[in-house]
Structures are given as C-alpha cells and as structure tokens.
Amino acid sequence: MNTLVIGGNGFIGSHLVDYLLAKGNNVSVFDRQPERYRPPLKDVKYHIQDFGNRVLIDQALKNIDVVYHLVSTTIPKTSNDDPIFDVSSNVIETLYMLERCLEKKIKKIIFLSSGGTIYGAPDNLPVKEDASTNPNCSYGITKLMIEKYLDLFYRLYGLDYTVIRLSNPYGPRQNFEGAQGAITVFLGQIARNETIKIWGNGEVVRDYVYVQDVAVGIYKAATTKTVSRIFNMGSGIGCSLNDIIHTIKTELQIEFNVQYLPARPFDVPRIYLDCGRAKRELSWQADTTMFTGIKRTWEFIKSIC
C-alpha cells in the first residue's frame, strides 16, 4: 500500500510511520520540518514544505492509496489568538487537498481530529461519538469543520474517509520543552529540575493515551471495513493532573515541587472518552497502562537530556 502521512515528522506521525513500515507499506511523509529527535529514515520519501504549498501537495499525492491527515498549524491554547489564520491554513488547505485526492482517485483519507476539543464541556461522561459538539476554541471548530467537509465529499463524490477523535496522547518523541501534553511537559520540567506549574487546583480531568497504542488504532482505521466513520480513541479513563503527579512520584521515585496557579476559564473541567465503538468495530483498545507509559516516556527524556 502506498501511503502519505501529512504531519509524519511530528510526534504522533513519527510513530505511525514506524508502524506503517513495520506492516510493509510504502511510506511518504509531508511535513514542514524534519523530525525533532531522530534523523530521516532511509525507507521513507520526504516532502519538506508547509501544508499550504499546493504544488508540492499535488506532487506528494501522486500514486498514493491512503492519506493520513495528521497536520495542524495551530494548537488549542493559541488557536483563538488568530482564528482567521486557523481557518485559512487548516480548513482551506484541507479543502484543496480533498479536491486533489478526488482528482487522483485516492482510496481513503484518515483524519486526526480532536476528542479533547470537539465536544466542549460534555453533558455526560464518558463522551460518546454522538454527543453534542460545542467546541470552545478555534482549534476544535476547525477540526469539526474538516470533519463535515469530509462527510460532504463522501456523500457528493464517494471519497472514503475515517475520522479519529483522539484524546490526549503522550509518549517518546513528544516535545517535552513545549506547551502541549501535560504528562510529557511535567516530565521535561522534572528533568530540568524546574517546578511543575499547574493551572487551577489540579482536579482538571482528561483522558491520556500512549502514542504507540494510537498508531495501531489509526492503522486499523485505515485497514478495517466499518459501519461507522467517526471513532473516539483514548484510554477511556478520566485522570486528573493530581493523579498524574502522584503516578510520576510513585513510579519514578523522585521528588519535585509543584506550583498551583489561578485556573484558566477556557479549561473544560472534566472530559474522557467512551471508546467502545473502536473496540467493537476496529478491535482496538488502549493496552498500555499509565505506569508503563510514563516510565517509557521518562526513559526517552533522560536519553535526550
């Protein structure tokens, strides 16, 4: 199978690339920069350019069977700063890509959406795929818009697709010096002997899933015939920031300081996903425990620092 991973040099994309290669696929990557933590792989064809470079997107799609669309130009925390950029760089450029996919008779598109921002503040927990979608940031709105356009292109033109609404991934190769990914950011702060900073009282609850489990789930979404087109992917377990702190201390057996800052108004208090549909239709569930995932992530960070 000839596959193109848009965003394949990123955190999740790099693990998906590894899994696709292990399964015997021909892999091309389209990304704006090389991988952060390892050199290019000899068995991968790379297109290094912005997602908005339409000429290179057109070239990269040539002779491709399946497209994995993992790229986003924004993150939830900052997407509201410039919604126009968010829409133009993500929704508009995705529409261009979809038109080219039709032209080139791409067999299937897998789109990585957001289980953390699509739903907003949920009415019921765990959140199922048919729950109301009320995103409270531009990032979530653009993800939802792309979902709707994928469905439109399927109904109008037969372009096959599957949407993955992902919870909060963590693991090796996530940027531990960045601002996204509580578990990895906390471990990075510990590695640098810094104080961990938490917005609010630490009782914000999220769903955390290990990245290698995610790669397997994304692959299964591309290779399994299903009734549904939208799948939640997460651990299905709600975990507070204080729970993470406790797990890190007990698992790694190290001491560190924690500073609690005023709560942020845009943080959804509690959300975790119902992943029963993925288990039923994709035979997928997250198998890696948080204890194991944190240990592996910590070992990776120590190898870099």
C-alpha positions, 0 to 999 in steps of 0.5 A: 500500500502506498501511503502519505502521512501529512504531519509524519515528522511530528510526534504522533506521525513519527510513530505511525510511520514506524508502524506503517513500515513495520506492516510493509507499506510504502511510506511518504511523509509531508511535513514542514520540518524534519523530525525533532529527535531522530534523523530521516529514515532511509525507507521513507520519501520526504516532502519538506514544505508547509501544508499550504504549498499546493504544488508540492501537495499535488506532487506528494499525492501522486500514486498514493492509496491512503492519506493520513491527515495528521497536520495542524498549524495551530494548537488549542491554547493559541488557536483563538489568538488568530482564528482567521489564520486557523481557518485559512491554513487548516480548513482551506488547505484541507479543502484543496487537498480533498479536491486533489485526492478526488482528482487522483482517485485516492482510496481513503483519507484518515483524519486526526481530529480532536476528542479533547476539543470537539465536544466542549464541556460534555453533558455526560461522561464518558463522551460518546461519538454522538454527543453534542459538539460545542467546541470552545476554541478555534482549534476544535471548530476547525477540526469539526469543520474538516470533519463535515467537509469530509462527510460532504465529499463522501456523500457528493463524490464517494471519497472514503474517509475515517475520522479519529477523535483522539484524546490526549496522547503522550509518549517518546518523541513528544516535545517535552520543552513545549506547551502541549501534553501535560504528562510529557511537559511535567516530565521535561520540567522534572528533568530540568529540575524546574517546578511543575506549574499547574493551572487551577487546583489540579482536579482538571480531568482528561483522558491520556493515551500512549502514542504507540497504542494510537498508531495501531488504532489509526492503522486499523482505521485505515485497514478495517471495513466499518459501519461507522466513520467517526471513532473516539480513541483514548484510554477511556479513563478520566485522570486528573493532573493530581493523579498524574503527579502522584503516578510520576512520584510513585513510579519514578521515585523522585521528588519535585515541587509543584506550583498551583496557579489561578485556573484558566476559564477556557479549561473544560473541567472534566472530559474522557472518552467512551471508546467502545465503538473502536473496540467493537468495530476496529478491535482496538483498545488502549493496552498500555497502562499509565505506569508503563507509559510514563516510565517509557516516556521518562526513559526517552527524556533522560536519553535526550537530556 
